[in-house]
Amino acid sequence: MLLQVSNITKSYGVNVVLSNISMQVQERERIGLVGVNGAGKSTLLKIIAGEMSADSGAIHKAKETKIGYLAQNSGLQSDRTIEAEMRAVFAHLIEAEQELRELEVKIADPALHDDEKRYADTLDRYAKRADWYREQGGFEINTRINSVLHGMGFGSFPPDTLISTLSGGQKTRLALARILLQAPDLLMLDEPTNYLDIETLTWLESYLRGYSGAILVVSHDRYFLDALTQTIVEIERHTAKRYTGNYSRYMELKAAEFEINMKQYEKQQEEINRMEEFVQRNIVRASTTKRAQSRRKALEKMERIDKPLGELKKAHFAFEIERQTGKDVLAVNDLSITFSGKSTPLFEHVSFQLTRGETVALIGPNGIGKSTLLKAIVGQIEPNAGTIRFGTHVKLGYYDQEQTRLNGQNTVLEEVWGAYPHMEEARIRTVLGNFLFSGEDVLKRISSLSGGEKARVSLAKLMLAQANVLILDEPTNHLDLFSKEVLEAALLDYEGTLFFISHDRYFLNKMAERIVELSPQGIEHFLGNYDEMIEKKREIEEVRLETLSKAAASGSRSVSASDSKPTNAYEADKQAKRDERNRQRKIEQLEELIATLEQQIAEQEEQLTDPAIFNDYIRIQEIQGAIEERKSSLASAYEEWEQLM
């Protein structure tokens, strides 16, 4: 056991957040911590991390257990470069490496050989430090840093990039990269999937599945929880309950548990009612008084089953439309957008259509221009080229993930009522109640709301619009697991046309009938949801590799970039694929070379500790020369590898 949480209680004034929370974390266990927004998940992580004190209870862990904690949206604040910040994680190993270099110089000094004891002590010190350095992964520092930075989307960033120049989302991703490199025994992550695109999310899942320590994660990403976790701990009504399995299994177990408990409760209630009726009918009759008294005593002694707690209050809403659109809803043709001051387009040659009733998802990596494309569609940005044409009777509803269309000075009531002044206040309050804003909540300023609360205000306004075409930019961001399910149910019942951006793969699987993937060169179309798209891509890749294999077997010559000149788009695509294969092949060769050089350096450094060459000054110099030569080759290989990556 790495960690034991015992009876943790925490209150803010009169508001109880956590009550007698107990849980355990075993070695290599992957635990998902779930619950509605405000349930106390982040508070519990802060208490475990020592950043907040509990009112009562205790946290027990072994002295040697290292805990790493990454708070939600905690961007990395540093004056260093990316490379310097990542290397600082390994300061203890870098210091040890410097000590080894200094010891090597001493060992090579002929003057030391005159003092046998000092010479032997120095060699012994060198051997021990070299062993420790190797065991701690000293030879893999650069490989680990490059791997994690590449996986987290920093592969193309110059190593000397100042962290202070990065965006908020980039700083958050870099903070996650750093804590992954620290590799604590217990890794605690609060919403780590924020600001990650699908490619990075997929890499992170793979990395965490192979992580050597335990993981305790808070996430609203159900696909991520399904892929990673083996245990779910739910915080509900201030208490914690443990379920074995991933998120989907937890939902099944919870539903089955509620049904069983309700049946037991109802069965007991029926029995109690029968016994009470018997007592009331027979208590005054002389012939049955004793039996009635016996039943009354049995009732008094009975251990009553509490009524199972129903679901927590959830938002409840539906998207309705005033009238249907025509069959053709939207036609985007050869669209191109270039930002001011830039020479190359953000994207170009974007073409697609939407027809009535379709549900279509737009995906692509961060920074590719997905939100920009939506803004062009709703008229907030003028494209540089191409056309956007709507069909008949189209009424647009637009959801902005940044919530920039909300006025921070307004109250919740003013914000919604101001958008629909013709409606009665009672109607507005009823709608807000459906979105969990009741009583004094409607008088809160927009600026004081959480991300989830702002999202619910925007959704309330969108619902009242009765739009027949919804354009949604990351609609599930900031929503808790339960609110996401309510939104999905509402959108599944929606009779209009839906075009949305999302990196929530669970949401994509449930909602998307068709996916369009944006790239700088245009759009690629896939029929089906996210998993079906991944399967289709896998099939295409398998066919491509099989074709290459057959071509190689029949003696086809590999054509390099200089052998032929592309004459059309098809040839250009084939050429690009050949170049990419050559690049990947070169990367693999370099990675093999790097591994070989690192192994050779390690073996040669170990030779320096061999008693057989203790007194062979010339041999020591030869080995040190070879080590320096290989280190120079290693540095060159790393430089070329980084350029190719």
C-alpha positions, 0 to 999 in steps of 0.5 A: 500500500502506498497511501492510506486516507482515513476519515478525512473531513473538511468544511468551509464555514458551515458548508461540509465538503468532505465527510469521513473520507477513507480510501487506499492506493496500492502500488501501480493502481490506476484510480479515477476520482469522480463526482459532480463539480463541487463534490470535493475532488480537488480538495481531497487531492490538495489535502493528500498533497499537503497543500491544504489541511483537513479538519480531521482525519489522517493521511498515512504513507511510507517515508520513501513514497514520493507524491507528485501533484498537478493541480487543474490548469496549473501552468508552468511559471518559469524564467527558464527555457524549455530545455533548462526546465526539463533538465532541472528535473534531473539535477541530481543526476546531472550533478552526479555526471559532473562528479563522474567527469571530475573523478575521471580526471583525477583517475587519469592524473599520474600524481594520484597513482603514487598514493595507493589508498587515495587512488583505490578510494577514488576508484571505489567512489567512481564505481559506486557513483557510476552504478548509481547513475546508471541505475537511476537512468542517467544515460536515458535523460535526453531520450526521456526528455525528448520523448515526453516533450514530443508526446506532449506536442513540443517536438517542433519547439526550439529547446531554447524557447522561453517558457514565459513566451508560451500560451496558458494552454502550452504552459499547462501542457509543459507542467504536465510534461515536467511532472511525468519526467519527475516520475513520482511513486504516486502521480495525482492529476487534476483534469490533465486532459484540459488543453490536449488535442486527440493526438496528445491525449492518445499519447498520454493514455499510452504513456500512463498505462505503462507508468511504473507508479500509481495514478490518482486522477480527476477527469471529466473525460470518460474515454480517458477514464475508460482507457486508463483506470482500473478503479473508480472512487466516487465522491457523492454527498460528501462521502467516498465509495469504491468501485472496481473497473473503469468508468463504464463498469462503474456506471453499470455497477452503480445502476445495478446497485441502485436497483437492488437497493430500491427493491430491498427497500420496497420489499421491506416497506411492503412487509412493514405496511402489512405488519402495521396494518395487522397491529392496528386491526388486531391490537384491541381484540382479546383473541389476537392481542398477543400476536399483535403485540408480538408484531409490534415488538418485531417492528420496533426491533427491525433494522430499517433499510434507508431509502436509496438516495436518488440521483443528485439534482441535474440540469434538465433541458431540450433544444427545440426548433421553430421551423425546419431548414431546407434540405441543403443547410450549408455549403463551404467551398474552397475556403482559405484563411490567412491571419494578418501578418502571416505569409502562409494560410492557416488552412486552404481548400476547405470544402464540405456540405451539411444537410438537414438533420446531420450531426457532423464533428470537426476534428484536428490538432490544436492550432490547426484552425478549427475554432477559426473555421467556425467563426468564419461560418457564423460571420465573425471572421472574413475568409481570404478566399472561398464561399460560405452559403446557407440554405433556406430558413436557416437560424444559427445558434453558436456556442463559443468555448471561450464564453466571450459572448457573456458580459461579466458585469451582468447577473445570470438573470440579466445575461439571459433575460437581456438576450430574450427581453420579450419573455416573462421573468418567471419563464427565464427563472424556470429555464435557469432553474433547469440549468441548476440556477435557483433562488439567489444563484440567478443574482450572481455576477457572470464574472464570479462564476466557475467555468462549468457555471458559465457553460450552463449560462451559455447553454441556457441562452442557446436553448432559448434561441430555438435555432435549427442549426447549432454550431458548437465549439467544445460544448463539453468543456468545463461540464462535469460527467453528469452534465455531459450526459444531460447535454448528450441526451438533449442533442440526441433528441435535437431535430435540427442540424448539428456541427461541432468541434470536440476532443471528447472522444466519448462524446464523439463516439456517441454523437458523430454520424460523420467526421471531417478532419481539418488540415492545412491543406483541406478536409478529409471525410470519414463516415461514422463516429470516432472509433469507426474513423480510427478503424478506417485509418488503421485499415488504410494504413494496413493496405498501404503497408501491404502494397509497399511490402508487395512492391518490395517483394517484386523488386520495385525500386524505392524512389527518392525525392530526387528521382522523380518530380511530381506531375499532379496532386496524386503524384505529389501525395505519393511523393509526400508519403515516400518522403515521410517513410524515408523520414521515419526510417531515418528516425528509427536508424538514429534511435538505434544508433543513439541506444548503441552509443549510450550502451557503449559509453556506459560499458566504457565508463564501467571499464574505468572501474576495472581493477585490471586497468587501475594502474594502466594510465595509457589504457585509461586515457584511451578509454576516456578518449573513446568515451569523448568521441562517442559522446560527440557522435551521440550529441550529433545523433540527438541533434539530427533526431530532434530536427527530424522529429 
